[in-house]
């Protein structure tokens, strides 16, 4: 498990295997604007997975 900085993809805390971290970075890159908006407003919504 890891905490990832949305803006940079940097691992803040914890650890993920390299392949999993790459997938998380790809997904957060795709959904960065939505994730930042949810962080600011605390109005959470479901986001699609990677395809």
N, C-alpha and C positions, 0 to 999 in steps of 0.2 A: 504494500500500500504506500502511496506517496501523495504529498500535497504539491501541486504544480502551480506556478505563477502563470496566470492566463495570458498576460501581455507578452511574456518572453519564452514560455515553455520550460523555464528553469525549474528543476526539482528543489522545492523549498525544504521539504522534510521527507524522510523515508527513502524507499528504493523501489524501482521497477526494473524488470529485465529489459535489455536494450530494445527488443522487438516491441514489447508492450509500450515502452516509453515513446517509441517512434509513432505508434498508432495513436496514443493519447495526444501527442503533439500535432499530428495531422488533423485529428478530430477537433481539438481546440482551435487550430488555425482556421478551419472551416466555419466554426461557430463562435469565433471570438467576440463579435459584436453582441450576439445574443447572450453569451455568458457574462460579459461585462455589464450589460443592462440588467440581467437577473441579479448580479452581485450588488449593484447600486440600489435597485428597487425592492429586492427580496420577493419579487413576483416571479416565481419559478414556473417553468413550462417544460414540457417534454421536447427533447431534441432528437432528431433521427440519428441512428448509428452510422458508422462508416459502411460503405457498400463495397 
